[in-house]
Amino acid sequence: MTCDECKKRTATVHMTKIIQGQKEEIHLCEVCAKSKENISLHNPFTIPNFLTSLLDTNMNPQHNFVYGEDMVCQECGMTFLRFKQEGRLGCEGCYEYFEKKLNPLIKKIQGNQQHVGKVPKRTGGVIHLKRHSKQLKNKLQQLIESEEFEAAAKIRDEIRSIEEQIKNL
């Protein structure tokens, strides 16, 4: 798409204005966009800005946030301040090192700290059965610890039944 202004260069800035229900689209190259007075190339909605706004609202003593603290990952040298600016962690070690600061952020964005998203339909049956089996095994362990052996035996039988279903799929 070419620039609406100069008709020469490729348009890289695309704006849509809606004023009183009238929609107007403008497509400009970077040079023409810079020359326009009312057009700013600075986009306030970026991933780092979004994360920073969420982190700043999360900063309270309950989550062990310390104002002005700048931790450094021992594996890659990434600082938490740099993460806030870039919106990206440096390595897998950052997740563990910045865990106390990231967990409230992840929970705020996703609503949970563990992925509980959708499962593909083709393999969904097996995955659901495995999840249910895992939950039952946790319940079985609790029943054994509390010495409720009759209830534990029923759960054990249910787990065996589910594992048999998994084998047959």
N, C-alpha and C positions, 0 to 999 in steps of 0.2 A: 504494500500500500504506500502510495507516495504522499508527501506532505501537502496538506490543503493550502498552505501559505506560499511556499516557493515552487511547488510542483516539480521539484528536481530530486531531492533526497528522500530516502526511506523514512516513513513516519515511525517514530519510536515512542512518542508520547501520545497517549490516547485519553481524551477527557470526554466525559458525558455530563452535560448540565441539564438539570430539569428545573425549569422555572415556571411556576403556575401551570403545571401539567404539560408544558411544551418541552420536548426533548431535543437537545442539540448536541451532536457529536463533533468533536474537533480532533483531527489527526495531524500532528506536527512532527517535524524532524527536531532533533535536539537543538540545533542552531536557532531555528525559528521560535522554539519554545522558550529559549533563554531570552530572546529579544522581546517577548510579550511581557507586559508589566504585571498582569494579574495571574500569570501562571507560574507556579512554583514547582521545580523539579524535585523538591524535597517531599517525600511521601511520609507523613507521620505514622502510617500504619505499616510497620515492619515487624517481623518476628522478634528481633531483639527488643524493640520498643514495647511490644505486647508482653513479652516475658518480664521485662523490667517493671512494667506497671503491675503485673501480678505479684512479682517478688516484693515490690515495695509495699503492697497492701498486706502481704503475709508477714512482714517483719515485726514480730512481737516476741517477748520473752518466753512465751509458752513453747515456741518452736526452736528455742536456743539460738535465735538470731542475735548477732552482736553488731551494732551499727559500726561502720568503719572497718570491720574485720575483713581481711582479704586472704582467704586460705589458698594454698597452692597444692595442686595434685602432685604427689611424689613421683608418679610414673611419667607424666608428660609435661609437667610444669604449668598447666592451665590454671589460671586464677579464677575464683568465683566472679570477680569483677569483670574479667574478660568474657566469661560465659554470659553474664548479663548484657554485655555490649554486643556480642556476636550471635547469641542465641544458640550456640553449639558447644558441646563438650569436646574435650580433646581426645579422650580415650575411654575404654571401658572402665578403667580404674577410677575415673572421675565420678561415676555413679556411686561407687562405694565411699569415696573420700568426701563428696559433697552430699551424702545421703540425707543428713539432718536438714539441709536446706532445700534439697530437691523434692523430698517426699511430700511436704505440704503443697508445693507447686503442682506436682503430678496429680495429687488428689484433687486439687482445685480445678485443674483443666479436665481431667477424665472422670472425676467423681469417685474414683477408686485408685488404689495403688497397684493393683494387679489387673492384668488384661482379662477382661471378661466379655470380649467382643463376639461378633457373629462367627459361626462355624460354617464352612462350605457344606452344602447339602449332600454331596456325594459321600463325604467321610464323616458327616455330622453324627450319624447313628453311633458309630464306634466311639467317637470322642465323647459324646454325651454319656454313653455307658461307662467309659473309663473315669470320667469326672464323678459320676454317681458312685462308682465302686470306691474311688479314693475317699469320698465323703463318708461312705459306710465304714471303711477301714478306720478312719479317724474316730467315728462313733463307737466302733467295736473296741478300740483301744481304751476309750473313756469308760465304757461299760466294764471292761476287764479290771481296770484300775479301781473302780468303785465296787467291784465284786458282785456285779449283777449278771451272773453267769447264764441265767435262762434267757434274758433279753439278748445277751451276747451271742448265744447259740443261734437265735433266730436271725440276727444280723449276719453271722458267719454263713448260714445257709443261703441268705439272699446274695451275699458276695459271690459265693460259689456259682449260683444261678446266673448272675450277671457275667462272670468270667466265662462260663460255658457259652452264653450268647455271643460274647466277643469272639470266641474261637470259631463259632459257626458262621460268622459274617465274612 
